Amino acid sequence: MRRGGTSRARAGTPAGAIAAALVAVWVAAGCGAADSGRAREAPPPAGRSASPSPRVTSDEDLCTRIVGHWSREVLDGRGYGDYQSMGLSGGQYDILREVVDAARAARRQGAADVGQLIDREAREGCVARYRDGGPGKEPWR
């Protein structure tokens, strides 16, 4: 402390480092003199934020994507582990097995685009599974 009860942070001291950091944050936030010549954007209207809302993926869409992905991997011989290592619930794995069985049958019959069949079958199975809001109380089902 100096005479008169005031203190001043000196460069090279912990207090000086803190003061320098606070000034840097203050200037970076647009509060310093260097910012005085720039035009500022108007704040967003009350109740609205400047950034878009995050996109929420529905249970059906998430199920369709993951079942479709793993169906292709299993069909091509690249699937691995059990349903839990794939990130699937037991019910989603049931859908996957049905989709893979249908895709294998279509492939044997010479279907041109098995990928469309996988997408359609996965979507139908997942929509049916989540039609009433989900599998129940147990998350693994």
C-alpha distance (Angstrom), angle and dihedral (degrees) to the residues before:
residue distance angle dihedral
M1 . . .
R2 3.73 . .
R3 3.76 127.2 .
G4 3.75 112.7 -70.3
G5 3.81 93.7 37.8
T6 3.81 98.0 -85.2
S7 3.77 124.8 124.9
R8 3.75 130.2 -156.5
A9 3.78 126.5 -160.7
R10 3.76 114.1 -126.0
A11 3.77 124.0 -150.6
G12 3.77 111.7 -101.7
T13 3.80 94.2 33.1
P14 3.81 124.4 101.7
A15 3.80 89.8 -112.4
G16 3.82 89.9 49.8
A17 3.81 91.3 51.5
I18 3.80 91.1 50.6
A19 3.79 91.8 48.1
A20 3.82 91.4 49.5
A21 3.80 91.0 49.8
L22 3.79 91.8 49.9
V23 3.80 91.5 50.4
A24 3.82 90.4 49.4
V25 3.80 90.9 51.9
W26 3.79 91.0 45.8
V27 3.82 92.3 52.1
A28 3.82 92.9 43.2
A29 3.78 89.8 52.7
G30 3.78 89.5 58.9
C31 3.78 98.1 -104.6
G32 3.79 98.4 113.7
A33 3.79 132.3 91.3
A34 3.82 91.2 -104.6
D35 3.80 87.9 68.5
S36 3.79 96.9 50.9
G37 3.82 95.8 96.0
R38 3.82 97.3 51.9
A39 3.77 124.4 93.9
R40 3.77 113.1 -120.3
E41 3.75 127.0 -140.6
A42 3.76 117.5 -115.3
P43 3.79 113.2 -105.9
P44 3.81 116.3 -105.1
P45 3.81 117.2 -92.1
A46 3.78 115.9 -85.4
G47 3.77 112.6 -78.8
R48 3.81 94.3 21.5
S49 3.76 128.7 91.8
A50 3.79 125.8 -142.7
S51 3.81 92.8 -122.5
P52 3.80 124.0 70.6
S53 3.77 119.7 -104.3
P54 3.78 115.5 -97.0
R55 3.78 114.5 -99.3
V56 3.77 114.2 -112.7
T57 3.79 117.3 -146.2
S58 3.79 113.9 -143.7
D59 3.79 120.9 -127.6
E60 3.80 89.4 -113.7
D61 3.81 93.3 52.7
L62 3.78 93.7 46.2
C63 3.80 91.4 47.5
T64 3.82 91.3 47.5
R65 3.80 92.7 51.1
I66 3.78 96.6 47.1
V67 3.80 95.3 41.8
G68 3.82 90.9 47.0
H69 3.79 92.0 48.9
W70 3.79 95.5 49.2
S71 3.82 92.5 41.1
R72 3.81 89.0 60.2
E73 3.80 91.6 45.5
V74 3.83 92.7 50.1
L75 3.81 92.6 43.8
D76 3.81 90.4 52.6
G77 3.81 92.1 47.0
R78 3.81 94.7 -108.9
G79 3.81 98.3 107.6
Y80 3.75 115.7 116.2
G81 3.77 141.3 -169.4
D82 3.73 126.1 -6.0
Y83 3.78 130.6 -48.2
Q84 3.80 92.7 -85.1
S85 3.80 93.3 56.4
M86 3.82 86.9 53.0
G87 3.81 90.3 53.4
L88 3.80 93.0 -114.1
S89 3.76 130.6 135.8
G90 3.79 119.2 -129.6
G91 3.81 90.5 -101.2
Q92 3.81 92.7 49.3
Y93 3.79 89.0 50.1
D94 3.81 89.3 53.7
I95 3.82 88.2 54.5
L96 3.81 90.1 47.8
R97 3.82 91.9 53.5
E98 3.81 91.1 50.9
V99 3.81 91.6 47.5
V100 3.82 92.7 48.7
D101 3.82 91.6 47.6
A102 3.83 90.6 51.7
A103 3.81 91.4 45.9
R104 3.81 92.6 49.9
A105 3.80 90.9 50.0
A106 3.81 91.0 48.8
R107 3.80 91.1 48.1
R108 3.81 91.1 51.6
Q109 3.81 89.0 52.3
G110 3.79 90.4 52.1
A111 3.81 99.7 -107.5
A112 3.80 111.2 -178.3
D113 3.80 100.4 -141.2
V114 3.78 114.1 26.9
G115 3.81 89.2 167.8
Q116 3.80 92.0 70.9
L117 3.79 90.0 49.6
I118 3.82 90.1 51.5
D119 3.80 91.6 50.0
R120 3.81 93.0 47.6
E121 3.82 95.6 45.0
A122 3.82 92.7 45.4
R123 3.83 91.3 49.4
E124 3.83 92.8 48.2
G125 3.81 92.9 47.3
C126 3.80 93.7 46.8
V127 3.81 94.6 45.5
A128 3.81 89.6 51.6
R129 3.81 91.2 47.5
Y130 3.81 94.6 51.8
R131 3.81 97.8 33.7
D132 3.80 92.6 106.5
G133 3.79 95.8 40.8
G134 3.77 102.7 -82.3
P135 3.75 146.6 -45.8
G136 3.79 99.8 -58.7
K137 3.75 135.3 -104.2
E138 3.80 98.7 -33.7
P139 3.84 111.1 78.3
W140 3.80 93.6 -154.2
R141 3.83 92.7 60.2
